[in-house]
Amino acid sequence: MAAPDDLKFQEFEEAAELLSADPGASTYPIPAHPAEGGAVRLDLSEDEEGAEEKSELLSGERTTASFWTFEYYQSFFNVDTLQVLDRIKGSVLPFPGRSFVKHHLRSNPDLYGPFWICATLVFSMAVSGNLYTFLAKMGDPQYHYRPQFHKVSIAGVAVFCYAWLVPLCVWGFLQWRRGSEHQVVGYSFLETVCVYGYSLSIYIPTSVLWIIPVQWLQWLLILVAVAISGSVLVLTFWPVVRDDTKVTAVATVIAIVLLHALLAIGCKLYFFQTAERTWSPTTPAATPTGNHSTLLTRTAVTH
């Protein structure tokens, strides 16, 4: 049987071998006189609590950033590609009983997706409108195609005004009705803008398909697009207004759908309406009538 001194010597020798094998290993001092009957252990609970408190302070600083700082606006674009794609998918494939705010935004509304959806819709409508006019008039020898760049500005004003002013009116109305005894819930202005921005995503492929010069197909595409995007708005705002009076709730939902349909119909009538034929230098002049011909003949003989 080995003596206690031999065991102590072997213990220190093993520790020395471990240190020589890994000189960068971290070591922790052990008290010389531990409490009797207590096991020696490493307690890092205070460090963990300190780290949690530090993370809470940092998160509080991010959420309370000043209105004039870049960090304040950076939070509105704090989304990744998968989240944006999921929200676009949710706006194109609505399901009954699923609110877009609760199932897709999840208390993290953004302006990144709505901004680029509106910008893409502006250019798709302007470019598709020019192509539609060119294809519709391509066989007319009296028509001379000219790019209509002013349609980009008109489309930008129409789309961005709708994406900001209509949500502002809806949010203001809901805040006003929230003070009544029937209204108990509501959305923030950023959530309302986000819902309207993503609801316009279905209009992008619709505007591209409007290039096909078939009137009944264009109107059918409008009905499908309004039905899909309008369903997203109805499923989102109906749970908010259903606790109000029946007349107010139904009127609010109808007004939301009508304004959404008015945007699609107005864009179709303006950007995809065949232009009327106008006079050009190549148009042959009208022949004079009989009275004018006689008058010209008499004048010539007199002179």
Buried (B, 14 or more C-beta within 10 A) or exposed (E): EEEEEEEEEEEEEEEEEEEEEEEEEEEEEEEEEEEEEEEEEEEEEEEEEEEEEEEEEEEEEEEEBEEEEEEBEEBBEEBEEEBBEBBBEBBBEBEEEBBBBEBBBEEEBBBBBBBEBBEBBBBBBBBBBBBBBBEBBEEEEEBEEEEBEEBBEBBBEBBBEBBBEBBEBBBEBBBEBBEEEEBEEBBEBBBBBBBBBBBBBBBBEBBBBBBEBEEEEBEEBBEEBBEBBBBBBBBBBBBBBBBBEEEBBBEBBEBBBEBBBEBBEEBBEBBBEEEEEEEEEEEEEEEEEEEEEEEEEEEEEEE
